[in-house]
Amino acid sequence: MPNPPSDPSSDQLSDHRKVGVNRPSGTRQGLLGLGIAWVVILGATILWMAKPAILAGEEEILNSEVSAESIPDGLLLTGGQDELMGRVAYSLYSVSGDPSVISQAEAIRGSGPAGEVAYAVLAAAMLGPDAGLKALDEGDFEDDPRFELLRPAAASAFRSLADETPIPESDADVLRTRLGWFGDLACDLGDPEAMKKQAAAATRLVVWLGIFGVIFGLAGLTGFVLGIVLLVMSLLGRVRSRVEPTAHHGVYAETFAIWMLSFFGLQLLLGPLTTLAAFFGGGKPEDMVLPASILAFFASLAALAWPSFRGVSFATMRQDIGLHFGRGVVEVFYGILAWMVAVPMLFIGAILMVFLTWLVQSQTGETPAPSHPVQQAIADANFWGLLQIYVLASVAAPIVEETMFRGVFYSHLRGMMRTWAAPLSMVLAALVSSLIFAAIHPQGLVAIPPLAGLAVGFCVAREVRGSLVAPMVAHGLSNALVMTLNVLLIG
């Protein structure tokens, strides 16, 4: 099917809609569908936001029931975010010599008994063996069998640092097996040569942090200038929106609601389906999670069949939601520019995240640490696993999420507000779609501002280009850079 023109005239669009659309039967039916769609959208968003808290509560219950006989094998500290915080804090200390940077890893202590011991390892490495032993004595998990398993081994490592003697092999095995990178650091404390290697690795990490800091800094500065230029040109009428508000926006609200239900349903079924596939295929369930996740992302796009069922032709839907190639390859270049424009909004969101973190910490005494399950997947992945993670994060997620959020949902919002002043309609549509986009991600409430900031930048690309190619490229580039940084830090 040939691509529709990237910027059709209003007359062409009117003719296009007359041919391609049969209006839903009756205003009452349309309002009912719209109301049900929004109930589903808001309800699904709230439930998905509550999912991390529910899972955390379940994990807390399971943790409280662990006995000495039921301690699981392998790592007891399984949060990739914890290792990331520890590595960054230790690397900054290795380069600067400032032990106060350990405060950046304080949130590790909230990860349970293993997190308490991991923090004590950092204290010993930065502040000395006495500080490590003191941190162990201050732990709140004296009756927890996991803490009692790890504490003697960690104390042995700290004493080996003080006495400059090798750590007993049995204690080293416990630490390496149970604490991962923290265990390696603990075992190396009394070995000067091993600590030189740790310092070299820490220096490399700081260098990579600096490189990515420069990349994001230059992109943010360029994006800020581009954003100002774009705003001025818009006010002068030199840049116009390429999003044509649609009168049948209610159908797209229904489509988005169906997508949310199908997407979340597929995510919830991943566990049972991978277990079933492994049973019949003879593999391991954990080896099938990433391929199944990729398939689930693309399978959720079956919701795009709904507009045809409701009388909106496929060609009209593609034009409405921007599911076309625009001006072709040049849209890729605009996607890179769109990512740059989104970076300053990410920075603004990051500032708000810091404020929210401080607010939560001051009210609850706990420091929220935004994290994503993919971080643990990166820590555990081999080359094939990393390739699948890149496909999921940098290809599948951008295509599906941009199609549904900046395409279907954004078109609904702009159409619903089509009688409003255009600037107000654009701003509100960008904010509402971006907040819901950020809310359904698993990083937690405090991470909503930076994610929403990025999403607003993608909405700008949608308005300026009309096509979804630029937002998809911007989204994929953003995810690929963040993925690469995580691989360098904890992979």
ABEGO torsion letter per residue (X at the ends): XBBBBABBBAAAAAAAAAAABBBBBEAAAAAAAAAAAAAAAAAAAAAAAAAAAAAAAAAAAAAAABBAAABBBEBABABAAAAAAAAAAAAAAAAAGBAAAAAAAAAAAAAEAAAAAAAAAAAAAAAEAAAAAAAAAABAAAABAAAAAAAAAAAAAAAAAAAGBBBBAAAAAAAAAAAEAAAAAAAAAABAAAAAAAAAAAAAAAAAAAAAAAAAAAAAAAAAAAAAAAAAAAAAGABBBABBBBAAAAAAAAAAAAAAAAAAAAAAAAAAAAAAAAAAAGBBAAAAAAAAAAAAAAAAAAAAAAAAAAGBBAAAAAAAAGBBAEAEAAAAAAAAAAAAAAAAAAAAAAAAAAAAAAAAAAAAGBBBBBBBAAAAAAAABBAAAAAAAAAAAAAAAAAAAAAAAABAAAAAAAAAAAABBAAAAAAAAAAAAAAAAAAABAAEAAAAAAAAAAAAAAAAAAAAAGBAAAAAAAAAAAAAAAAAAAAAAAX
